[in-house]
Amino acid sequence: MQFHQTLALIKANQNHQDIELPQGWAQGRAFFGGFSAALAAQFLLRQFAAEYHLRSMSISFVAPAAPGSATLSYRILRQGSSVIQVAVELKQQGDVMLSALASLGKARASQVQVDGERAPDLKTVNDGPGLPDAEIVPEFAKNYDYRITSGGMPFSGQPGRTFGGWIRFRHEQETLTTAAIIALVDAWPPAVLPHLKQPAPASSLTWTIEFPDKDLSSFNTHDWYQYEAFIEHAADGYGHSRAGLWREDGELLAISRQSFTVFA
């Protein structure tokens, strides 16, 4: 079952929903965290009126999920006139796999208007290689097309502070959604992997992603999107980075901050 088919099973106005995490999205021995986070986001957005845009989501990957049955639930922490603060969990067999705090907010009149930061110079889709068709590439990554135009290939021993390029869903051609943006951002590995000369495990620990309020109805998941991460600090097996996702014309779609572990 593909990404959007799974998201389509989420029901509106129903807390404590069961969902099936599909095969074909492994990240090592675990289920791809970006898919889990996208499910949690889509679940929240289906529970509240469309005028409540998902502004920010802070995610903790508590334990590795696995394909199979899971449960999504939420709890409202506070609801004001414009903003709802919500806690959401994804559980398997009663254990928390993912926990997140989300802020959903209505648009309102404001005198402040600052455009989003434009995309860096990431060259073109034709200027960088894709990920190799190799056993080392995680199963979930085969659901995407990549072009690496910033930094080096993972495990190539090329140190630098930036890593990224271009990405799209390989097979699925659906209208872009906030949930799909989450999956596109997290599809990129931690930005320190090009520093390593040989494969080693690495994974997200915590992740905060924020979304400018954009009309996504004209965007397609098979369009190319630009992504670049900047390493702020890395030592002692942990790292910290910030990143952005932009559409092809440079318009900002997501702002990301991540702490991650690396076992090398």
N, C-alpha and C positions, 0 to 999 in steps of 0.2 A: 504494500500500500504506500502511495506517495505522500509527500508532505501535506499538500492541500487537501487531499482526500481525508486525512486524519483530522486536520483542523475543522473540516466541514461537519464532523460528527459531534462537535461541541454544541450543547443546547443553550438556548437563552433562558435566563431567569430560573436557573436550577443550580443550587449549591450541591456540593458533594457528588460530583459526577465521576463515573467510571469511564476510562479511556484506554484504548489498546495502543501501546507503543510498538510500532511496526518493526519488522526485520529490515535489514539493508541500511541501517544508520548507525553502525557500531563505531565507537571511538576507542580503539583498543579493545578492552573487554567490557566497556561500558556503552550505554546508549548516548548518542551525541547530545551534549549539554545544551547546545543552541536550539535543538528541536524541543527539548524539555522546557526551556525558557519561553520559546515561542508558543507552546501549548498553554503555559500559565498566562501569558499575555492575552492570547485569544480568548481564553476562558473568562478573564476579567472583563474584556471588552464586550463580551456577549451578555454580561450580567447587568450592565449599566447603559443608559441612553447614549446614543451616538454623539451627542454634544459633549460628553465627557471624554476628551482626548487623553490618551495615555501620555503623560508628560515625562515621567521618570520611573525607572524600575531598578531596584537594587537587589541583586540575586546572590544567594549563597548556594553553591553546589555542595550540599551536606554529605551526600554519599552517591556512589555511582549507580545510576538506574540501569535497568536491563529491559530488553524487549518483553512485552507482555502486559498484563493488566496493571493499571495505575489508577489512582483517585486524585481528583483535583477538588480543592475546597478553598473558601476564602472567608475572611472576617473583616468587617468594617471597623477600623480603629477610630475614625472621626469623619463626619460628613458635615461640611460647611455649606455656605451658599454657592460657592463656586468649585471647591476642591473636595475630593473624597480621598482619604488615606486608607489603604487596604493592605492586609497581609494575606498572602496566598501560599499554599503548599501543594506539592506533588508528592504523594506517598505510594509506596509499594509494600504490601504485606504489613501495613500498619507503621512502617518506618518512613521518616521524612527523607526524601531524596533531594528535593529542591525547596528552598524557602525564599520568599521575596517580599519586599515592601514596595508598594506601587502608589504613585500619586496620579490621580485622574482629575483633570480640570477643564471647566468650560472656558471658552474664549470670552474676553471682556474688553471694553474700550480702554485704550491706554495711549498716553502721549509719547511713550517710549517705543521707538522702532529702530532696531539695529539689525542689519542683514547678517545672516550666518556667514561664518568664515568660508571663503571659497576653497575649492579643492587645490591641493598642491600640484606641482607639475609632475604628473605620473606618466608622461609620454602617451603612447597610444596602445590599444589592444595588440597591435602587431609588433610592438617593440619588446615584448617579454615572453619567456617560455611559460608553458603550463606546467602543472605538476606531472611528474613522470608516471607512466602506467607501471607501477612497481608495487611489490608486496608491502613495502614500508608505508605507503600512502593509506591513511585510514579509510575504512569502507564508506563512511558517510561522505567523505570528500569527493567520491566518484559521482555524487549527485550534483556537483557543481563544475563549472569551467572556471579556471584561474588563468591569469596572466601576471607574472611577477615582474614588475618594472621598478620597484623600489627595494633596495637591499638585495640580499642573495637568496638562493634556494635554501630551504631548511637543511641543516647538517652539512653545509658546504664550507664551514670555517671562515665565513666572511663577516667580521664584526662591523657593526654600525648601529646607529640609533633608530633608523627607520626601516620599515618593512611593509610591503603592500603591493598594490597594483589594481587589477581589474577582476571582477567576479560576476557571475550570473548563475541562476539555476540552469542546469544542463538540459533537462527534459521538460520541465513544467513551464507552461506559458499561461500564467494567471495574472490577474490584476495584483499589483504590489500592495501589500498590507503592512501594518506595523509588525505583525508576527513574522512575516517574511523578511523584513529588514533585520529583525533580531537574528534570524537564522543566517542571513548573509554576513553579518558582522562577526558572529561567533564561528563561522566556518573557517576563518583565518587562524592559524596556529599562533601561539605566543611569539611575540616579536623577537625573542632571544634565540629561537631555534637556528637561524642562520649562523650564529656565533659558534655552534657546536660542529665538531668535525666528524661525529658519528652519532647514530640515533640514540636518544635517551628519552625517557618519559617526561612529559610536561603537561600541566592541566590548569584550567582556571580555578581559582580559589573563591574570589568574590568578583562581582561584575556589576557596574552601574551603567545603564544606558538611558539616554534622554532623547526625546523626539520633538523637533520643531513641528508645529502644527501645519502640515502640508496636505493639499489635495492630491492623493495618490492615484486617483481613478484613471489617469492617462498613462501610468507607468506599468510595465509588464515585468514579471519575474525573469523573463528570458532576455531582457535588456541588460547591457553591461553597466555595472556600477563601480565607482572608484573607492578604494579603501587604502588608508595608510595609518600605521601605528607608530608612535614615537616612544622609545624606552626612556623613562625618567630615572629609573634606578634599578639595579639588579645585583644581588649579592646573597651569599649564604643560602642558596637554594630557592630564593624568592625573587620576584620582580614586579615592577609597577610600570604600567604604560597607559597612554591615552591614545585615542584613535577617532577617526571620523569616517562616515560613509557618505558619498556624494553621488548624485546622478551624473550622467555623462556630460551635461552642460556645466557642471561644477556646483549645482545647488545642494546645500547641506541637507541631509536626511536624518542623520543620527550622530550623537556625540557619545563616546564610550570611554570608560575608565575601567581598568582591570588590574587585579593582583593575581599572580599566578605562581605555581610551584614548578621547579625544574630539578630533576634528579641527575644532575651532572655538574 
